[in-house]
């Protein structure tokens, strides 16, 4: 559509907002105009849009008006579903008369999110069976067991579903049950080789995406598409990344690798009966050497690969390469549905080869470390030191990119987030960058419809002792109990560790006459429902609560952070990144640790005001936010609440808010 024939953007936005039953806001209009300009200029835009701005329509309307294909990538399932089930259908319907076309939209996820008909009908490759082949999970699982019931329901659902998308199955099933009827991209036979290729749900989703004007996907699939060089998403001129504060973490996860003894042993078992004895024995021997070494592994970063580990990994790499060649050269007609068995074995061995080879290469741009888990034992991990250069090269070169979130400005500007994305010019925070290499970008803060200074208070308990690395904080628990009492419950407690959350819950359950819910004692969804239903209830937990709770109204009028959520000092990846910035002449603490903490605190503080009528207090029980030099950076990263360190004022305010809420409830 040409510019002269395009309806005014303001008219389109008004029609869309009316269609979804919303109210137009100045920030939403400013965002839509900036997104449209970035698309027209083929430039890049970072937009901070506070809670309640209506940012989904702020980018969807100019994206639909653009007329070319747009990919929207989000971090959470909730937002993906909101876009596809509510915002896009209503917006398309509202804009259709003015655009004189009806844009198509589709959702696209990773292959393992879709039901695999081959797995469902032919069975699951079973590496532990006496003979290589497949077993039928419907026969193996007792019909009366939880697994058996889930599998029978999946079989019935397969006849009714049009999408095969796991998230369309309600109620859901366990991960164990789903794994029996799904495959990863490594395990998939491919549509041309699969007897069910013509009916494949994953392939159908890809075909729908190819025909759609707007494709809604997730950060992980976006990262795979950009990094691995095998196109998963259809070609597009415009990319919109919502919940963009999560992007670096998700890309890092996709670009990381892991080796565990259990994983290697499974690969050996899968391949053993499909290749010659010599190749199988070599992989088995290498696997045993790796397992012996991992039994002695101590957690921590490996700045240089130890000689014994290097030898073991080279043996594992070379044996895996031999098995990969053998898997491609042999076939056994006696093995039932051998292609499926072979594909799963090949995927497992290829992963081992790739990770072992990467660690052996010892790139200066990778971080390698041992990790030990109480339940799963030791693992060897590798991750990129930085993804900024990767993102600059793979994400921003051939398209216009809009990144938006409620928390992109940290310490009052976009520089920290921009550097992590590879958008900033050369600076201490981004030693890989360069003035010529950095793409053009603009940062825009469209504000929030909420009056944070009138709706909330930021309280820092500067009288408390500075938290140490270990041990109980009796003064902090006393302060927490007094705040909860003054608030009449209504408290979301955000803790920097599960141990701290458990200690606080145990302590307060003996002090206050209010229900204290603890993350891990029930599913997160059930905890949030219980927290919302009873205003006297408190909910304590860790990371997922800092970012995943949306409870407007009187049930959440006090948000407490026990301490500044710096990364653990022994976190191998974070400490390596911090060291790299320092070696480049920058301030590693501010660029990595303080930025990490600021992002979490901004997200955590955002849990308080979720609607125009919300009132409350964010209490930080860590005096460093007031006393330390970096304290102002952390405070500037949070919403502009009225700020105080007066504990008596805060107690009076909490009591008044509690009294007003009770009067309203009555």
ZAMARGU-4260 file (C-alpha; in steps of 0.2 Angstrom, whole numbers, plus 5000, padded with zeros to 4 digits):
<rodrens>
0) 5000/5000/5000 | 5007/5017/4995 | 5009/5031/5008 | 4996/5042/4999 | 4983/5029/5000
5) 4987/5024/5019 | 4974/5030/5031 | 4981/5041/5045 | 4990/5031/5059 | 4980/5039/5072
10) 4963/5034/5064 | 4969/5016/5063 | 4975/5016/5081 | 4958/5023/5087 | 4949/5010/5078
15) 4960/4996/5085 | 4959/5003/5103 | 4940/5004/5102 | 4939/4986/5095 | 4948/4979/5110
20) 4938/4989/5122 | 4953/5000/5128 | 4956/5018/5130 | 4969/5028/5119 | 4984/5034/5129
25) 4997/5047/5124 | 5011/5035/5126 | 5002/5022/5115 | 5001/5035/5101 | 5019/5041/5103
30) 5024/5023/5102 | 5014/5019/5086 | 5021/5034/5077 | 5039/5030/5082 | 5037/5012/5077
35) 5030/5017/5060 | 5044/5029/5057 | 5057/5016/5062 | 5049/5004/5049 | 5049/5017/5036
40) 5067/5022/5039 | 5073/5004/5040 | 5081/5009/5057 | 5080/5001/5075 | 5070/5007/5090
45) 5070/5004/5108 | 5054/5008/5117 | 5051/5008/5135 | 5032/5007/5138 | 5026/5006/5156
50) 5013/4994/5162 | 4996/5000/5156 | 5002/5009/5140 | 4994/4996/5128 | 5011/4993/5119
55) 5004/4978/5110 | 4993/4989/5099 | 5007/5002/5099 | 5017/4991/5088 | 5003/4980/5080
60) 4994/4994/5071 | 5009/5001/5062 | 5015/4984/5058 | 4999/4979/5050 | 4998/4996/5041
65) 5015/4993/5034 | 5009/4979/5022 | 5024/4968/5022 | 5027/4953/5033 | 5031/4956/5051
70) 5038/4944/5065 | 5033/4947/5083 | 5044/4938/5095 | 5039/4937/5114 | 5046/4929/5129
75) 5031/4922/5138 | 5017/4910/5132 | 5004/4922/5140 | 5008/4936/5129 | 5009/4925/5113
80) 4991/4919/5117 | 4985/4936/5120 | 4991/4942/5104 | 4985/4928/5094 | 4968/4925/5103
85) 4963/4943/5107 | 4973/4957/5101 | 4976/4952/5083 | 4959/4945/5078 | 4951/4961/5085
90) 4963/4973/5077 | 4963/4965/5060 | 4944/4965/5060 | 4944/4984/5065 | 4957/4989/5052
95) 4950/4979/5038 | 4938/4992/5032 | 4952/5006/5031 | 4966/4995/5025 | 4954/4987/5012
100) 4963/4970/5015 | 4962/4957/5029 | 4980/4954/5036 | 4983/4935/5040 | 4992/4930/5056
105) 4999/4914/5063 | 5009/4907/5078 | 5025/4897/5076 | 5034/4888/5089 | 5048/4875/5090
110) 5044/4858/5084 | 5043/4850/5101 | 5028/4860/5105 | 5018/4850/5092 | 5011/4833/5093
115) 5021/4821/5082 | 5009/4809/5073 | 5024/4797/5069 | 5027/4795/5088 | 5009/4794/5092
120) 5006/4780/5080 | 5022/4771/5078 | 5029/4772/5096 | 5044/4779/5105 | 5062/4774/5101
125) 5068/4765/5116 | 5087/4764/5118 | 5086/4752/5133 | 5076/4739/5125 | 5084/4722/5122
130) 5083/4725/5103 | 5084/4742/5095 | 5067/4747/5090 | 5051/4756/5096 | 5039/4753/5110
135) 5021/4758/5112 | 5019/4770/5127 | 5001/4766/5127 | 5004/4748/5131 | 5019/4751/5142
140) 5009/4763/5154 | 4996/4757/5165 | 4979/4764/5160 | 4975/4769/5177 | 4991/4778/5181
145) 4993/4797/5178 | 5004/4794/5163 | 4992/4781/5156 | 4978/4793/5158 | 4987/4807/5150
150) 4993/4797/5135 | 4975/4791/5132 | 4969/4808/5132 | 4982/4814/5120 | 4977/4800/5108
155) 4959/4805/5109 | 4964/4824/5107 | 4974/4820/5091 | 4958/4816/5082 | 4950/4833/5087
160) 4964/4845/5087 | 4967/4856/5071 | 4984/4863/5077 | 4992/4849/5087 | 4999/4863/5098
165) 5002/4857/5116 | 4995/4874/5123 | 4979/4871/5115 | 4976/4855/5126 | 4967/4859/5142
170) 4970/4854/5155 | 4988/4850/5150 | 4998/4835/5153 | 5014/4831/5161 | 5031/4834/5152
175) 5034/4815/5153 | 5018/4811/5144 | 5021/4825/5131 | 5039/4818/5128 | 5031/4802/5122
180) 5021/4810/5108 | 5033/4824/5102 | 5050/4826/5094 | 5064/4839/5094 | 5070/4846/5077
185) 5085/4834/5078 | 5074/4819/5080 | 5062/4823/5066 | 5063/4812/5051 | 5058/4827/5040
190) 5041/4828/5030 | 5048/4820/5014 | 5054/4804/5024 | 5039/4803/5036 | 5024/4792/5033
195) 5014/4806/5042 | 5023/4821/5033 | 5007/4826/5024 | 4997/4828/5040 | 5011/4835/5051
200) 5006/4848/5063 | 5023/4856/5064 | 5024/4857/5045 | 5007/4864/5044 | 5011/4878/5057
205) 5026/4882/5046 | 5015/4883/5030 | 5003/4895/5039 | 5017/4906/5044 | 5024/4907/5026
210) 5007/4914/5021 | 5004/4926/5036 | 5007/4944/5037 | 5011/4943/5055 | 5020/4929/5063
215) 5020/4927/5082 | 5034/4917/5089 | 5046/4916/5104 | 5063/4922/5108 | 5071/4905/5108
220) 5065/4901/5090 | 5070/4918/5085 | 5088/4915/5092 | 5088/4898/5083 | 5083/4906/5066
225) 5096/4919/5068 | 5111/4909/5075 | 5110/4892/5068 | 5109/4897/5050 | 5095/4886/5046
230) 5080/4897/5042 | 5065/4892/5053 | 5055/4909/5051 | 5049/4915/5035 | 5058/4930/5027
235) 5053/4947/5034 | 5057/4965/5033 | 5052/4970/5051 | 5055/4961/5068 | 5047/4967/5084
240) 5054/4960/5100 | 5042/4962/5115 | 5048/4958/5132 | 5065/4963/5125 | 5073/4964/5142
245) 5073/4944/5141 | 5081/4943/5124 | 5100/4942/5129 | 5096/4929/5142 | 5086/4918/5129
250) 5099/4920/5116 | 5113/4915/5128 | 5103/4900/5132 | 5101/4895/5114 | 5119/4898/5111
255) 5125/4887/5126 | 5130/4869/5126 | 5130/4855/5140 | 5137/4838/5142 | 5132/4826/5156
260) 5137/4808/5159 | 5119/4803/5158 | 5117/4812/5141 | 5132/4804/5134 | 5127/4786/5140
265) 5110/4788/5132 | 5118/4793/5116 | 5129/4777/5117 | 5114/4766/5120 | 5105/4773/5106
270) 5119/4771/5093 | 5126/4755/5099 | 5115/4743/5089 | 5115/4754/5074 | 5134/4754/5070
275) 5149/4742/5069 | 5156/4736/5085 | 5172/4745/5083 | 5163/4762/5082 | 5152/4758/5096
280) 5166/4752/5108 | 5176/4768/5105 | 5161/4779/5110 | 5158/4768/5125 | 5176/4769/5131
285) 5176/4788/5128 | 5160/4789/5138 | 5167/4779/5152 | 5182/4791/5153 | 5171/4806/5153
290) 5160/4799/5167 | 5175/4795/5178 | 5182/4812/5176 | 5165/4820/5180 | 5164/4811/5196
295) 5178/4822/5203 | 5173/4838/5195 | 5172/4853/5206 | 5159/4867/5202 | 5167/4883/5195
300) 5174/4891/5179 | 5188/4883/5169 | 5198/4897/5162 | 5210/4884/5154 | 5204/4867/5149
305) 5213/4855/5160 | 5224/4842/5151 | 5214/4827/5157 | 5198/4835/5152 | 5205/4840/5135
310) 5210/4822/5131 | 5193/4815/5137 | 5184/4827/5126 | 5195/4824/5111 | 5192/4806/5113
315) 5173/4809/5114 | 5173/4821/5099 | 5183/4808/5088 | 5172/4793/5093 | 5156/4803/5090
320) 5162/4808/5073 | 5166/4790/5069 | 5148/4785/5075 | 5140/4799/5065 | 5149/4793/5049
325) 5144/4775/5053 | 5125/4780/5056 | 5125/4788/5039 | 5132/4773/5030 | 5123/4758/5037
330) 5105/4752/5037 | 5097/4737/5046 | 5080/4731/5038 | 5077/4720/5053 | 5075/4735/5065
335) 5057/4741/5066 | 5055/4759/5059 | 5074/4761/5059 | 5074/4778/5052 | 5066/4785/5068
340) 5078/4775/5079 | 5093/4781/5068 | 5087/4799/5068 | 5086/4800/5087 | 5103/4792/5089
345) 5111/4803/5076 | 5104/4819/5085 | 5110/4813/5102 | 5128/4809/5095 | 5129/4825/5084
350) 5125/4836/5100 | 5139/4827/5109 | 5151/4830/5095 | 5147/4848/5093 | 5148/4852/5111
355) 5164/4842/5114 | 5172/4850/5099 | 5167/4868/5104 | 5175/4866/5122 | 5191/4858/5115
360) 5193/4873/5103 | 5194/4884/5119 | 5188/4900/5110 | 5192/4916/5120 | 5174/4921/5116
365) 5167/4906/5126 | 5165/4902/5145 | 5167/4884/5151 | 5163/4878/5168 | 5158/4863/5179
370) 5141/4863/5188 | 5135/4851/5201 | 5117/4848/5205 | 5111/4839/5220 | 5099/4828/5210
375) 5106/4827/5193 | 5125/4827/5197 | 5139/4835/5187 | 5138/4844/5170 | 5150/4853/5159
380) 5144/4869/5151 | 5149/4881/5138 | 5141/4898/5134 | 5146/4913/5124 | 5155/4927/5134
385) 5144/4940/5125 | 5130/4939/5113 | 5131/4957/5108 | 5142/4954/5093 | 5131/4939/5088
390) 5115/4949/5089 | 5123/4964/5080 | 5128/4953/5065 | 5113/4941/5064 | 5098/4951/5070
395) 5100/4969/5065 | 5108/4968/5047 | 5094/4965/5035 | 5078/4971/5044 | 5071/4985/5055
400) 5070/4979/5073 | 5059/4987/5086 | 5062/4981/5104 | 5050/4985/5118 | 5048/4982/5136
405) 5042/4990/5152 | 5060/4990/5158 | 5073/4995/5145 | 5080/5011/5153 | 5092/5006/5167
410) 5100/5020/5178 | 5090/5032/5168 | 5095/5028/5150 | 5096/5015/5137 | 5114/5013/5136
415) 5116/4997/5146 | 5103/4987/5137 | 5108/4994/5120 | 5126/4988/5123 | 5121/4971/5128
420) 5111/4970/5112 | 5126/4975/5101 | 5117/4992/5097 | 5129/5004/5106 | 5145/5011/5099
425) 5162/5006/5106 | 5161/5008/5125 | 5168/5000/5141 | 5151/4990/5141 | 5153/4983/5124
430) 5172/4980/5120 | 5167/4971/5104 | 5159/4986/5096 | 5164/4999/5085 | 5157/5016/5078
435) 5155/5009/5061 | 5149/4992/5066 | 5135/4999/5077 | 5118/5000/5068 | 5108/5016/5069
440) 5095/5016/5084 | 5084/5027/5094 | 5078/5026/5112 | 5061/5032/5117 | 5052/5031/5134
445) 5033/5034/5131 | 5030/5034/5150 | 5016/5026/5159 | 4997/5030/5162 | 5000/5028/5180
450) 5005/5042/5192 | 5018/5032/5201 | 5023/5047/5213 | 5005/5047/5219 | 5001/5029/5218
455) 5017/5021/5226 | 5031/5024/5239 | 5048/5017/5237 | 5055/5013/5254 | 5073/5008/5258
460) 5076/5002/5276 | 5093/5011/5278 | 5094/5007/5296 | 5096/4988/5293 | 5113/4980/5294
465) 5121/4977/5277 | 5117/4959/5271 | 5131/4947/5271 | 5135/4932/5260 | 5128/4919/5273
470) 5118/4918/5289 | 5101/4924/5295 | 5096/4942/5295 | 5086/4944/5311 | 5084/4962/5309
475) 5077/4960/5291 | 5065/4947/5297 | 5059/4959/5311 | 5057/4973/5299 | 5047/4961/5287
480) 5036/4955/5300 | 5031/4973/5305 | 5028/4978/5288 | 5017/4963/5284 | 5007/4967/5300
485) 5005/4985/5296 | 4999/4981/5278 | 4987/4968/5284 | 4995/4955/5273 | 4993/4959/5255
490) 5012/4956/5253 | 5022/4949/5238 | 5039/4944/5245 | 5053/4944/5232 | 5069/4935/5238
495) 5086/4933/5231 | 5087/4915/5235 | 5075/4900/5238 | 5084/4898/5255 | 5080/4916/5260
500) 5062/4914/5255 | 5060/4898/5265 | 5068/4905/5280 | 5057/4921/5279 | 5041/4910/5277
505) 5045/4899/5291 | 5049/4914/5303 | 5033/4924/5298 | 5022/4909/5300 | 5026/4909/5318
510) 5024/4927/5320 | 5009/4934/5310 | 4991/4928/5309 | 4990/4928/5291 | 4993/4914/5277
515) 5010/4914/5270 | 5011/4905/5254 | 5029/4899/5248 | 5034/4896/5230 | 5037/4877/5227
520) 5024/4871/5239 | 5011/4872/5225 | 5011/4876/5206 | 5014/4894/5202 | 4997/4897/5195
525) 4988/4890/5210 | 4999/4901/5222 | 4995/4916/5212 | 4976/4912/5212 | 4976/4909/5231
530) 4986/4925/5233 | 4973/4935/5223 | 4958/4928/5231 | 4962/4933/5249 | 4969/4950/5253
535) 4976/4944/5270 | 4987/4932/5261 | 5006/4934/5258 | 5016/4926/5244 | 5035/4923/5245
540) 5046/4917/5232 | 5061/4920/5220 | 5065/4923/5202 | 5049/4919/5193 | 5039/4930/5205
545) 5050/4945/5202 | 5044/4945/5184 | 5028/4934/5182 | 5015/4941/5194 | 5001/4952/5188
550) 4989/4955/5203 | 4980/4972/5202 | 4969/4977/5217 | 4970/4976/5236 | 4978/4959/5236
555) 4996/4966/5232 | 4999/4982/5241 | 5016/4979/5248 | 5030/4972/5238 | 5046/4968/5248
560) 5063/4964/5241 | 5075/4956/5254 | 5091/4962/5246 | 5099/4969/5230 | 5098/4954/5218
565) 5116/4954/5212 | 5122/4938/5203 | 5131/4926/5214 | 5149/4930/5215 | 5153/4912/5210
570) 5142/4913/5194 | 5155/4908/5181 | 5146/4917/5166 | 5142/4933/5175 | 5160/4934/5183
575) 5168/4930/5167 | 5158/4944/5158 | 5162/4956/5172 | 5181/4952/5171 | 5180/4955/5152
580) 5173/4972/5154 | 5186/4976/5167 | 5200/4970/5156 | 5194/4981/5142 | 5195/4996/5153
585) 5177/4997/5159 | 5168/4996/5175 | 5163/4977/5176 | 5153/4979/5192 | 5141/4992/5185
590) 5140/4985/5167 | 5136/4967/5173 | 5132/4965/5191 | 5123/4981/5194 | 5114/4981/5177
595) 5108/4963/5181 | 5101/4969/5198 | 5094/4984/5191 | 5084/4975/5178 | 5077/4963/5191
600) 5073/4977/5204 | 5064/4986/5190 | 5054/4971/5186 | 5050/4967/5204 | 5044/4985/5208
605) 5033/4984/5193 | 5023/4971/5202 | 5015/4984/5213 | 5005/4996/5202 | 4996/4986/5189
610) 4980/4997/5187 | 4975/5015/5189 | 4967/5012/5206 | 4982/5003/5214 | 4991/5010/5229
615) 5005/5003/5239 | 5023/5002/5244 | 5039/4994/5237 | 5050/4990/5252 | 5069/4986/5249
620) 5076/4979/5265 | 5094/4982/5259 | 5102/4998/5265 | 5115/4998/5251 | 5101/5005/5239
625) 5103/5021/5250 | 5121/5021/5256 | 5131/5014/5241 | 5137/5024/5227 | 5127/5013/5215
630) 5111/5015/5225 | 5105/5030/5214 | 5108/5019/5198 | 5096/5006/5206 | 5083/5019/5211
635) 5083/5027/5194 | 5079/5010/5186 | 5063/5008/5196 | 5047/5017/5193 | 5047/5035/5199
640) 5038/5032/5216 | 5039/5044/5230 | 5055/5040/5239 | 5058/5038/5258 | 5069/5030/5271
645) 5057/5035/5286 | 5051/5018/5293 | 5037/5026/5304 | 5030/5036/5289 | 5029/5019/5279
650) 5020/5010/5293 | 5007/5024/5294 | 5005/5024/5275 | 5003/5005/5275 | 4990/5006/5289
655) 4980/5019/5280 | 4981/5009/5263 | 4975/4994/5273 | 4961/5003/5281 | 4955/5010/5264
660) 4955/4993/5256 | 4945/4986/5270 | 4932/5000/5269 | 4931/4997/5251 | 4929/4978/5253
665) 4916/4981/5266
</rodrens>
